[in-house]
Amino acid sequence: MGSLLYIQLIGYTAGTLLQLFWMVVILGYRRQRNFERVFFFLCLALFLFYGGSLLALNAQIHYSTPPLAVQAFAATLLFTGLCLMPALLVHLHFEYAGTRGLLKSRNTKRILVSAAYAPILFLGLRVYPLPANYSGFDLLAPGRVLGLTYGVWLGVSLLACFWWQWRFTADAPDDPQRTFHKQLAKFFLLIALLILCLHVFQDSFGAALTGELSTSLAVAAIIPFAAMLWMVQKFNFLNIGRQKNLVYAVSVTFLALLYLSLVRRVGAWLEPVLPPEATAAILLFLLVVFVEPLQRVLGRTLRETAQREVDRVQRLTAEIHQEARQGNLAVLVKFIERRARQEFELAAVTLCLIDSSKAQLRPRVDMEVASPPPTWTQEQLFLLQQGQQLVATLRAEPHGATISGDTRAALEFLCEQLPGALDLCRLIEEKLQLERELAERERLAVLGQMAASISHNLKNPLGSMKTILQVQLENQELPDSMRTETKMVLDEIGRLSGKLNQLLQFSRPAVRGRSAIGSCDARVVVEEVAGVLWHEAERRGVHLQIKVPRGSAAVAAGAEAVNDIVSNLVVNALEATPRGGHVIVTAASHDGSCTLAVEDDGPGIPSALREKVLQPFFTTKSQGTGLGLAIVARRVAEFGGQVDWDSPVREGRGTRFHVTLPMEDAKKYPSLRSGQDEIRK
């Protein structure tokens, strides 16, 4: 056999095995993307080409006149692979461009891909009769058989691949991928030019030169797939690199198959000297010699891999503990998900904290916990335990079908470290919250002392002034002009006295944690407040509407505190409501708590001010003190209640404040029934 025949045997065998290797890897990887699907069919097309060429070559070697059926079958495989190859190459590049975000229009992609597949019908009709009517054409130089049309189609497809690879070079995320795409672009350009020359000027080449060029092109097609395998192994190209166990398993399987093939061929060569069974036994026994060196290599590799993963987890754990010291559990969870996804090259990571009733950690109320996709399996779930308690669950979704062994071990090691970081973050968060509350209480205490001092120093002079002015009003000789001005001054003194009363209310010390003593009927208090403020509502031209239940509504709060809460909310609503508007005060009960609501038709609270409305001395009114809502929040906190608000309520206007207070005894007092509300106007 000549050297060209040896090159063809080796090249076609290597090409067949390499494409089969890639198909097995893609099937084992099982990533749900069109790119992997198209890549699989491209490998299948090349497998058919190499397999058909190898079958035709072996038929020529083993038979002086190859059987017609063998030649027809080989031609069917070969031509099927060649006809599918150009369109699949173009389609693969379009799909890869889509994964990189370089292809925005799906309609453009469909049109161009359809145009790439269109010539298959024409060539299929032309090639279909050839295998059935085999007339001795050379299967090892298929360019002469398919003609100029196929050569131009394949050359143009390779030029399109060259253009895409050049775009990928400019958009590559790192230097290894940039170099890979650049060299691949040069390869496609060179192969395209050679194919065009071979098909356009095929009459200028002899049969021998045509066979050599065809063999060179066929063997050269192996280079990109081998380079891609190196990129996957070295730089995790296509995100397959983390699936090292899959790549190793397929590699070992193929090496075992190749060795068994070698045993069979050597047995056939030595059959005149030794029986094939004896040759096979000797060659298989020789594998024992490589057991100890292989064990050493594997042991060293496993140690290096384990150490590398441990170092990776330790670095990641240090970053997580650093973030945990910020004392924000919600931010820490997002940080863990993001860094674990980046570090272990996963498709998605979700950390779900367990409810406080089932574990020591309690999730933040405002934390968004994403529900896992239904495609996730139990193998992707990792448990975080602290002692005998389940703290959280970590769900890791790989890019492919399974998580590699080294990644799984690293994630399990990480899950052993995470409970400590989460607990540290929770404790720091609670400490910071307590420090903030303590600082706020100290600030409010100073403000309260100042308010009490101001009120005490001003109330006595104001009282004296008010008494003198009232005496002056009783003087019948006082001119009418002076009487009007005196009444105006008295009104201003009354208003100023009211502001000082608010300061005194705010200066009272608050008692936290529902330890305040007191109880009252909320219905009675609401009616008293409505009776006091009824005339103020009429003066402002506002309709005050009260909805209270029939029967008792006993709350675990003192009457004075409830009066302060309701009166401040109603006064605030009256001041915010324009003439002709409505203020509605309602009461309701649910699950052992009483909710008092005050709704107005005012302009509402701007979103930018929502965090400030309960702060002391913050007001948007020209003559307000900014203490009304602050007093409400403080008195509600004394009895373990909660205050919240909605704004706008309807049509971009209005505000509704909700105050929730605990009932004195949910069993002793009946619940409020909305159907028996008493409406007063």
N, C-alpha and C positions, 0 to 999 in steps of 0.2 A: 504494500500500500504506500502511496505517495504521502508527502508531508501535508498536502492540502487535505487529504482524506482524514489524516489524524487530527488536524485542526478542526475539521468539520465535526468529527465524532466528539471531540472534547467540548467544543463550543456548543453544539446542539444539546449534548447531555447536561452541561452546566446551565444552559438557558432553561431547559425543561425543569431541572431540579430547583433552580432559583425562583421561577414563576410559581411552581408548586409550593415552595416554601412560603412565598408571600401570600398565596391564597389561604394556606393553613393559618398563618398569623392573623390575617384579616378576619377569618371566620372565628378564631379564638378570641380576638379583640372585641368584635361585635359592637362597634360604636354605631349609634343610629344616626348616621349622616350620609347624604348622597355621595360625598366625596369618597368614603370608604367603599360604597357599593360600586361606583364607577371604576375605582381602582381595582376592585376584585375582578370585574369583567375585562378590564384591560389586561390584567395578569392572565386571565383565562384565554383571551385571544392570543397572547404571546405563547402561552403554554401549548395551544393547538398548533401554532406555527412551528415551534421548536419540536414538539412531539411528532407532527407530520413529517418534518424534514428528517428527524432522526429515524423514523420508521422507513422512509424511502431510502435513506443511506444504508441502513442495515439490510434492507432487501437487496440492494445492489451488491453488497458484500457477500451475503450468504447464498444468493442464487445467481447462476449464470444468466438466466432469463427470469426476472422477478414475476411472480403471479400477477395477473391482471387485477384480481380482487384486492390484493395488498396495495398495489399502486393506486387503485381508485380510492381506497380508504385513506391512504396517506395524502393523496391530493385533496380529498374532501376536508381533512383536518387543516392542511396547510392553507388552502384558499379561504376557508372560513375565518381563520385567524387573521390573514392578510386583509380581507375585506372589512373586518370590524375594527382593525387597529387604528386607521386615521381618524375616524369619527370618535372613537373612545379617547384618543389622545387629546383632541380638542375639547371634548366634553369634560375630561378630567381637569383641564386647566381652568375651564369656566367654574367648575365646582370649587376648586381651590381658591380662585379669586373671590368667590362668594364667602368662603370661610374667613378670608382676610379683609372683608368689607370693601373690596375694590369694585364690585359689581352691584350697582344700585338698582337698575331696572330689571325686573324679572321677565318682562315681555321681550326685551332685547335679548336676554339670555336664551329664552325659548326659541326665538326666531333663528339666532345664530347656531344653536345646537341642532335645530331641525335641518338647517342648511348643511351642516356637517354630516348628518346621517343620510341625506338625500341620495348621494351617489351609491350607497350600498345596494339599492334596488337595481340600478343600471348594471353595476358590476356583477351582482348576483345572477341576474338573467344571462349575462355573458359567460360567467364562469360555470354555471350550473351544468351545462352539457359536457364539460371537459372531463370530469372524473368518470362519468358513465361511458364516454367514448374515448377512453385513453388511447392515445396514438403515439406514445413513446416520447413525449416532450420531457425536458429535463426539469425535474422537480427541485433540483438544487440551485436552479437559476430561474426563479419564478417571474422575474422581471420581464423576460422575453415572452412569457405566456400571457400575463395580464396586460401588457402593452403600455402605450403612451398615456392613455387616460388615467390608469391607476397611478402611474409615476407622477403625473402632474398633481393629482389629488393628494397623494401622500406627501409630495414636496411642499405643497401649499399648506397642508396641515402642520407640517413640521415648522414652517416659517411662522405660522400663527402661534405655535408653542414657543418659538424663539422670542416673539414679541411679548408674550405673557411673562416668560421667565425674566426678561429685561425689566418689566414692570415690578415683578416680585423682588428683583434685586434692589430697586430703589426704595421699596417699602419693607424690606426685611427688618425684623426686630433686633437682630444681633449680627455680629461679624461672621460667625460660622454659617448661618443661613444665607447671608449676603454673598459669601464666597461660593456656596453651593449653587445658588440660583444663577450666579454669573457664569460659572463654569458650565452649568447645564444649558444656559442660553447659547454659549459658544458651540457646545456639542450639537444642539438642534440645528444651528445654522450650518455647520459643516456637513452633517448628515443630509440635510435638505438639499444642499448644493450637489453632493455626490449622487443622490437619488435622481435629481433632475437631469444631471449629465448622463447617468447610466440609461435612463429611459428615453431621453431626447436623442442622444447620439448612440443608441445601442447598436445600430448597424455599423458604426465605425469601430466597434470593439469585436475582437474574436471571441470564440466560445470559451477559450481558456481564461482570457482576461475577464470576461463577464462572470464566470464562475468564481474567480478569485475576489472580484469586487462584491459579488453577492454574499460570499462567505464572510468577507470583512465587515460588511454592513450588518449581517445577522449576528456576528459575534460582538460587534460594537454596541448593539442594543442591550447587551448585558450590563454595560458599565453604569448607566444611571441607576439601575436597581441595586447593584452592589454598593454604589456610593450612598444611596438612600438608606441601605441597611446600616452602613457605618454611621450616618447621621443620626439614625434612630438610637443606636447603641451608645454613641458618644455624647450627643447633644439633645436627646429626647425629642427628635423631630417627629411631628404629627402626634405628639403626646403618647407615643407608644413606648418610649424609653423607660417609663416607670413599670411597664409590664415585663420586667426582665425574666421572671420565671416562665412566662409564655415563650419568649424568644429562646431561652435556654432549652426548654423542653422540646420545642420544635427542632432546634439545632441538633440536640442529642439523638432525637428520633431519626433525623435524616442521616446523621453519621452512622448510626447503627444499620440503617438500610443500605447505605453505601458499602459498609464493611461486609455485610452479608452478600451483596452483589460481587464484591471482590473475592470472597471465599468461593463463590460458585464459579467465577471465571478462572481462578487459579486451579481449582479442582479439575476444570475441563482441560486446562493446559497440561497438567501433570497426570492426566488419566493414563497415558501409556506407561508411566512409571509407578504411580500409586493409585489405589482406588479413590474415587471422589470422597467417600466417607472418611477415609484416613486423613486426607488433606484438610477436610473441613474440621475434623477433631483437632488436628495440630494447630491450625490457624485460630480456632476458638480458644484453645488452651494458652496460646501466646498472649491473650488478653490479660491473663493473670499477672504477667510481668508488669503491666501498666497500672495495676490496682493501687499499689502503695504510692507511686508518684502522683497519680490522679487524686488520691486521698489527701496528700499534702497540699496540692494546688487548691483543691476544693476547700480544705480546712482554712488555709490562709485567706482565700477569697471570702469565705463566710465570716471570718473574724474581721476582715477589713470592712465588709459590708455592715456588719453589726455595729462596729465602732463608728462608722460614718453616720449611721442612722441615730445612734445614741448622741453623738455630738450635735447632730441636727436638732434633735428633740431638746437637748439641754440649752442650745442657743435660743430656740423658740420659747422654751419655758422662762428663760431669763427676760425675754421681751414681754411675755405675758405678765410676769410678776411686776415688772416696771410699770406696765399699764394699769395693773390692779391697784397700785399705790395711788392712782388718781381718785379712787373712791367712787367710780361711776359704773355700776354693774351692767347697765344697758350698753354703754360704750364698750366695756370689756368683752361682752358676748360678741358684738359685731367685730371687734378686733381679733378675737380668737378665730372666728369663722373665716375672716379674710386672710389672716396669716397662715392658717392651716391649709387653706385652699391653695395659696401661693407656694408654700414650702413643700407640700407633698404633691403638687401638680394635679389637683383633683378638679372635677367639673363643678362640684358644689359641696359645701359643708354647712350643716345647720346644728346649732347647739340649743337644746331645749331644756330649760330648768324645770325641775319638778316642783309641784305645789308645796307650800310651806307645811301643810298638814301631813305630808308624806316624807318630808326630808328636812334637814336643818336649814338649807338655803331656801329663801323665799324670793320668787321673781318679782321684779318691779311691775307695778300695775300698768305703767305706760309702755312696757316693753312689748314689741311686736314679735311674736313667735310664729315663724313661717311653718305651715303644715307641710310635711314631707310629700313629695310626689308619689303617686300610687305605684310607680315602677320600681321604687326602692325595695330592696330585699332585706331579710334579717341579717345577711352577711355584712351589710353596710352599716349596721347599728353597733355602736360602742357605748358601754355603760360607764358612768362616773359614779363611784361609790366612796362613801366616807364611813368606814366601819361597816355596819350592817345596813346602812341606810343608802338608798338610791338618791343621788344628788341631781344628776342630769343625764341626758342622753346626747351622744354626738353621732350624727348621721353623715357619712362620707360617701359621695357619689363619684365613682371614677369616670374617666372619659370612655373607657371600654366596658366590657361586661363584668369584670371582677377587679378586686383590689389585689395588687401583687403582695407576695408574702412579706417582703421587707417593709413595704409601706404599712401593712396591717400591724406588724410588730411595733413599728414606730408609733402608730396611732394608739395602740394599746398602752405603750409606755407613756405617751402624752396624757392619756386619760387618767393615768395614775397620779399625774402631777397637777392636773387642773383643779380638783376639789380644793386643794390648799390655796390656789390663787383666787378662786371664786369666794372662798370663805374670808380671805384677807381683804378682798375688795368690799365685801359686805360689811365687815367690821369697820373698815376705814370710812365707808359711806355712812354708817350709823354714827361714827365718831364725829365726822364732819357735820352731819345733820344736827347732832346735839350741840356742837360748838356754835353752829349758826343760830340755833334756837336760843342758846345761852346769851350770845352776843345781842340778839334781837331783844331779849327780855331785859338785859342790862340797859340797852339803849332806850327801850320804852319806860324803864323805871326812872331813868334820868329825865326823860320827857315828862313823865307823870309828876315827879317831884317839882319840876319847873312849872308845870301847869297848875299844880296845887298852890304853889307859892304865888303865882300870878293871880289866880282866882281869889285867894284869901286877901291879898293886898288891894284888890280892886273892888271886891263886893261891898265892903264897908263904905268907901267913898260913894259908890254908885247908889247904895241904899240911902245915904244921907241926901244926895242930890235928888233922888226920886221923892223922898218925903217932903223936901222943901218945895219942889215943883208942884206936888199934889196939894200942899197948903196954899200955894199961890193960885192954883186953879179954883179953890173954894172962895177966894176973894172976889166979891161981887163987883168991886171997882176996877178990876183988871180989864184993860182995853181988849176989844175983840181980836185985834191984830196980834197982841202979845199972847192971848189965850191960844190962838191957833199955833203959834210958834212953840209955846210951852207944851202943847199936846204932841207936837212933832218931836220935841226933845225927849219927852217921856216915852214915846214909841221907840226911839233910838236907844234909850237907856234899857228898855225892856228887851230889845233885840240883843244888845250887848250883854245883858244879864243871862239871856238864853245861851249865848256862846260860852260864857263863863261856866254855866252849868254843864255844858258839854265837856269843857276842860276838866271839871271836877269828876264827871263820870269816867273820863278816860284815865284820870290819875288814880282811880281805885285799883288795888292790886288784883290781878287775875289768878284764879285757881285752876290748874290744869288737871286733866285725867279723870273727869267725872267725879271728883271728890267734893264738889260744891254741894251744899245741903239746901234743899228747897223743892217745893212742888206747887203747882197751881193748875187751874183750869184755863187752857189756852183760849177756849171760846169766850170766856168772860173777859179776859184781858184784851182780846181783839175788839170786842164790843166797846169796852171802856175807851180804848185808843180811838176808835171810830167816833164815839160821842164827843171826845175832846177836839178832834181835828175836823169835825163836820163843818164847822163855821169857816175854818181856814180853806177847806175845799170849795165851799160856796163863794167865798170872797175871790178865789182864783178862777172861778168858772169851770171847775173840774168836777166830773161825776165820780163820787166815791162809792164803790160797790163792794159789799161785804158778803162773802159766802162762808158760813160757818155751819157745823153739823148740829143736829139736835142731840141732846144728851151731853155727857161730860167728855172732855178731852184733856185728861190729866197728864201733864208732862212733868218730867223729873227736873224742873227748873223753877226758880223762884219767880213770883209774880212781878217783882221789880225788874228782874233781868229780862223777862219776856216782854214787859212794857217798854223797856229801853230798846229791845230789838225791833219790835213792831213799829213803835213810834218813829224811830230813826228811818226805817225803811219807807214808811208811808210819807213822812215829811220829805224825804229825798225824792220819792216818786211824784209828789205834788209839785215840787219845785221844778222837776224836769218835764212835766206834762203841760202842753200849751192849753189855752182856753178852749173849752169845748171837748177836751179829751177825757179819757177814763182812767181811773186807778182801781184795780180789782185786788181785793185781799181774800185769799182762800185758805182753807185748812183741809188736810186729809191725813189718813193714817195708813201705814203699811208695815207689816212685820215688826210690830212693837215700837214704831217710831212715828212721830207726828211731824208733818211737813207744813210749814207756813210759807205761802207764796204771795208776793206783791208784784203786780204787773202794771206797767204804765204805757202810755202812748208817746213817750218822748222820743228824742232823736236817737237814742241808743248809745252804747258804749263803743267807741272806736277800738278796733282790734289792737292797735298799738298801745292802748292804755289798760288792757285787761289785767296785766300783771301789777298795776299800780293802784287800782281803785280801792283796795283794802289797806293801803299803807296810810299811816297817820299823817295828817297835815297835807295830804295830796288832794287837790280840788281843781275843778275847771270852772268854778263859779267865781264871779268877781267879788262876792261878799261871803263866801263859804270858808269854814275853818278846816275842812278835810278830815273831820273827826267822826262824822255820822256813821259811815260804813266801817271805819276802824273800830268804833265802839261795838257795832253789831258783831264783827268778827271776834272781838275779844270776849263779849258776853256769851256768844255761842260756844267758844272754846272752853269757857269755865265749866260747862255742863256736858262736855264730850260730844257736842253736836257738830254739824257741818253746814257751811254756807257755800252756795254756788249760784251762778247766774247764767242766763241765756240772753244774748243780744247780737243781732236784732231778733225780734220775735216773729214779726210778719211784715211783709212789704218793705223790708230794709229799715224798719223803725221799731221802737219799743224795747223794753228791758223787763225781764222777769227774774226776780231774786227768789231763791229757794233756801229756806232755813229748816234743817232737819234736827229735831230734838228728840231724845229718848222718852218714851212713855214711862210713867211712874210704875205701872204694873200692867203689862199687856194682857194678862188674864183677868184682872180685876175690873178694868174699864173696857167697855165695848169699843169696837173699832168704829171709826168715822165712816158713815155711809154717804156716798156722794149723791145717792138718789133722794136723800131727805134734807138736802142743803136748804138753808133759809136764806133767801136773797133780800137784802135790804138796800134801799136807795135813798 
